[in-house]
Amino acid sequence: MTLPVFVLHDSPAMPVDVAFPVGSHPQLPESVQRHAFKSMRLVEGDEFQLTDGRGARITMRVDDADAMLAHVTAVTADPAPAVRLGLIQALAKGGRDEQAIETSTEIGVDAVMPWQANRSIVQWKGSKADKALAKWRGVLVAATEQSRRAWVPDLEPLHTTRQLAEWIADATRRGDMVIVLHQDATDTWAGVESAASALADRARNVADGVSAGALAGASAGAEPATIWVVVGPEGGIADDEVARFVEAGARSCVIGSTILRASTAGPVALTLLARALGRI
């Protein structure tokens, strides 16, 4: 059985194993105290984990529930994935964009980017943008705890269509793959999975110590490549947006024969990619 996980909102300035040495009784953040002892009602002997959201797992055992005291029993780390998964989610009405990033986090997405699509009814402007981004960050943290992950997905800034097209050009040049889900695309999902599997094989070869010079586009010490899925709003992605993204280096793909909602398209695609990458 996996242990409850709580994300530290203020990551320690020093290495985790130094900040939380085994046997120590660190002061638990108020949010952890409230959740662990008041909501989950953990008792003496129960165990839980803290994470910095960057892979660290600090396992703790409750000594005194009334005093909210616990001691560190182990400090471990979950490795970063060889190939990352990213979701570029268009703003959508009815909270469907938040549903998408929540479910995607539970599936294992590593990065999320909000996109102000041309057909997005929801608009992030001025101070509203900062509040909305903070809300998304809260959704990612809560979903990380719910799924008991040790990695909180990175949250990228809001992009407009023009900014996203420029970003896609840069991302594909550095080795990322960008997949635009579109109902009228002619490229099939089988081709996408094949490309994703090839990318994963190259990453595994690098990890196994194969010479980087023998691998197309791979370099020692380079950041892991990311496969990004672009999902439009409820009204769909405009044809001119798809054209701009494909021209910038993305590939347009249809997934299945049915039309998925903005809240489900990304999670479905990410689940299939996770399987192709051997992550599930």
Secondary structure, DSSP 4 states (H G I P E B T S, - for coil): -PPPEEE-SS--SS-HHHHS-TT--PPPPHHHHIIIIIIS---TT-EEEEE-SBSEEEEEEEEETTTTEEEEEEEEEPPPPSSEEEEEEE--GGGHHHHHHHHHHHHT--EEEEEE-TT-SS---THHHHHHHHHHHHHHHHHHHHHT-SBPPEEPPPEEHHHHHHHHHHHHHTT-EEEEE-TT--B-HHHHHHHHHHHHHHHHHHHTT--GGGSTT--TTPPPPEEEEEE--TT---HHHHHHHHHHT-EEE--SSSPPPHHHHHHHHHHHHHHHTT--
